[in-house]
Amino acid sequence: MHEPPQRPDPDTLLAIAQREGRGRLKVFLGAAPGVGKTYEMLSEARRIRESGADVVAGLVETHGRQDTAAQLGTLEVLPRRQIAYRGQMLDEFDLDAALERRPQVLIVDELAHTNAPGSRHPKRWQDVEELRDAGIEVWTAMNVQHLESLSEDVARITGIRVQETVPDHVLAGADSVELIDIPPTELLERMRQGKVYRPEQAARALKGFFREGNLAALRQIALRRTAERVDADVTGYMRAKAISGPWPSTDRVLALVGRDATAEDVVRQARRIADALHAPMMALHVEMMGAPGGLSPSPALRLAEQLGAEVETTAARDLPMAVLNHARSHNATHLVIGRGQPGFWRRLLGRTLTAALIRQASGFTLHLVPAPSTVTPRIRQEAMGLPHWAGWVAVPSLVALTSGLSLLADGLVPEGGIGMIYLAAVVALAALFGPVVAAAGALLAFLVWDFLFLMPRFTFAMSGIQEVMGGAIFFAVALLLAGTTGGLGRSVSMARARLFGMRRLVELSRKLGAATSKGDLLTTVAQEAATLAGRPACVLLPLDDEPVVRAARPVEAEPDAASMAAARWALSRGTRAGFATDALPSAEWQFRPMRTANGVVGLLGLQMAGVQTGELDAERDRALDALIDQAAIALERAHLMEEQARSAARAETEALRSALLASIGHDLRTPLTSIRGALETLRMSGQQLSEPVRQDLLTTAEEETIRLARYLGNVIDIVRLESGQVEPRREPVDIGDAVRTAAERAGRRTDRNIDCDIEKRLPTPRIDAALLEQVLANLLDNAAKFSEPGTKILVQARRLGAEVLIAVEDHGIGVPPDQLTQIFDPFFRVRRGDAAPAGSGLGLAICRGLVHAMGGRITAESPVREGHGTRMTVHLPA
Amino acid sequence: MSAGRTRLLVVDDEPQIHRFLGPALDAAGYDTIRAETGEEALRLAATRQPSLVLLDLGLPDIDGQVVIQRLRQFIKAPIVVVSARGQEEEKVAALDAGADDYVEKPFALAELLARIRVALRRATNERAEEAVELHVGPLSINVDQRIARIEGDEPLHLTPREWALLVTLARARGRVMTQQQLLTAVWGPAHADEAQYLRVYVGHLRQKLGRAAGLLKTEPGVGYRFSE
């Protein structure tokens, strides 16, 4: 197969192009102060000046070293700028003077220096960047411990944390790096000779930072860094020239992120290894089922993401298995893992992940990141609600109490039994306060027991081998109990704490579910968040892409203008913004997006500064995130329901409107045509027509006019009802009287027989008599319309429970069952195959509207008997 | 019901319409047969052989368009459709399905009678379709000599298409013709959908007709009618 021609890597070419036009940067890198960086830099500067280069010393720190000052010689030195700060004058590098002077090469010592407040840039390396942008070549010096990514390692080695750091990219962007290296012994010798520091300083330094071990380690780091850089230079060159090499190192680095304090160090270490190997980096967190919690892994995972790792989280029961599976399936070659703090038993049984991986992960290179010694789990005390010092008070008290009991029991129990009582006290201490306190308790208990009960009594001496053995066994057992019981107590407490957290979540989802409106829901979320976080909280929803506060607790809480800018950021990017985030961190409020699959539905705002609040611990933070997730889902559901209701209402209005239009088209036109036709016939050919025909035409016109008027009345009624404009005038109504009157009037309009069956002593509901009359008239006319002449119509009125029922029953053709539910809809007309629909389809709709307005309901049944008849029942509240 | 009178079939589901149409048509000299459903209309059209069918399109049982199609399978009598205003598609569909004309509810009686007269005249004088001399208002057309002139004027100068369009419209005098019918007759079936041709030619024809341009009336959304 033919290989495609190798092309230069575009990224590398771009980086080179960006360098062109910029001033070069040369860094003199040292492992420690005093190795001679400045000296070397100055002597080299003098050399190139002699060959004609324009070299200026922008800023040189000689630290009072005479050799160094001598190297400055006749080199042009820029005057320093004076900055007044808190009553004293500070000398600073004068950036503007340097830019104006524009030398070919400028020397700016101490790259890691922090500028005095009020300077243009907070850090000197930023000054250097500006100089380079202006096309000036800069030479500078720095020690390896100031490199940001190494500060952690250096602190661990030397015990001194460096405050002044330089980002790694500055060194990576340097055009050349010169390592100034002298062996540690030589450096120490120079220190002793007073060439580095003044004598009194030197003595202090030799005891602290400048121990030989420290220097050796730092030197190693500096050498390694430089070597990595050389490596990068070579690969960069090869890539730029499209030389195909062996690099796509098949290496892949996997950082194992746990719930312990080493997680972030693991990620940083993995990044460095991956950089060194030019390998892609991955990070994995395995959520252990049924295992106790710990710190949240999310900060470390976020860090991993920021450092360009491919991050994954899975859940498993068997941690080593899950890790190995993932590592194999993702072709990882290097595993980076924190030592963590395995429990007593786990360590004893070798069941730590580290141990398991050492046994099983034969195909991988393992990197162990040491645990920081300062971290101690405090979850126990928080969970139990006991203060930290309580344990130390409890130790002497409990031992004293036990001793009292033992003295009372002395003689009643066998000698060994006394020891058991003390053991019980140790167990109690372990359960309550953890292994450390319990161990102290064990020691004290042992001593007191020895003093009070072991022969010879009331001395710490032991009489024979038996006593010594007994004492040793007691102490060993007590310690063992301290370890195990303490762990047990802790996991019980943690389980309880997590159970509490879960219960709170369940409670919350119940509350969110119970919120009946969106407003309710938002208020609930704000309330819960404020309670949980112990600080003001608010919920913001987007309105035309602008965040708007929709609920706040306390109600007067409101983000200021600067915070609202953060809110806009959070909404548009879908990320956290504001206080202690990457975006607008100076804002008092922090905003967290509520996300669903459809994007950001809202924001939760928390006031982090400017109010008296406590710390937001990891446990609460996690609970807040859970709250946000739940709120997001509930909010989306509320949105959907609102949308659904709106579109349903719209569809209903649309349907009514088109039905109204169609009905007006038909129901107005037909009577109008009849009236016009009848009148025109009379006018045009009246003489030719017989008297009865003329009379009939006039009757037609008259009847159709009435029909038209009735129809218009109905349309107006239905429009008023649909728009909620019917206001019933409520007064006690005699139902029997109302029914009889309506039946009588309807009887005059029809030849059907109307029978009334009215229960005695009916209640008199408070309804509108006129509306009821209209309802009954419509129902009776309807019954007459759909039944044969001469048949019976039955009207019944009776009480049933809390309702008064009025039923109108005909013996007509009935309503097809599938249309029973629709007959009360406006403009609905029953379709019966061959028969013509009659009426406008408004009568029953009006009945329903009127009955509803009076607080009742209306139902229909059909067939009523023998496949015939319809019964309409009006239910009114009694 | 005297012999020799023209028999009309009136199809409408509203009894009130029959109540006044019966006497009105009787007074105008027609016998009427009354039908309230589509099935009834089809049966009576077959058994009583009316000279004209007056058909309301909104029937309870069969769609009015279907009634027209089925009537056209066995009768040649003109069909005048009664339809609602604002339902132009329905009218066009009815005309294309074989109806001869339409009136809108609520119609004026005089207009209805005029439509009935036009439709009947066309049916009774089927031969008039082939007549050599056509007269519409001031316009006279001699088909053989290919001369069209307005009373007292010089003959009109018409392109072949304009001539064909004018003759087609004049032969259907008084009756509405849908765009599709005109396009099919003048341009051929392949151009039945190209309404813009028609608009352009009707515009030219109106210009050339000059003071007689009012004879060519537009029926918005339906087609054109050539009448006094």
Interface residues (C-beta under 8 A of the other chain):
Chain A: G665 H666 R669 T670 P671 L672 T673 S674 R676 G677 A678 E680 T681 M684 S685 Q688 L689 V693 D696 L697 T700 E703 E704 G833 D834 A835 A836 P837
Chain B: D13 E14 Q16 I17 R19 F20 L21 P23 A24 A27 A28 E36 T37 E39 G58 P60 D61 A84 R85 G86 K105 P106 F107 A108 L109 A110
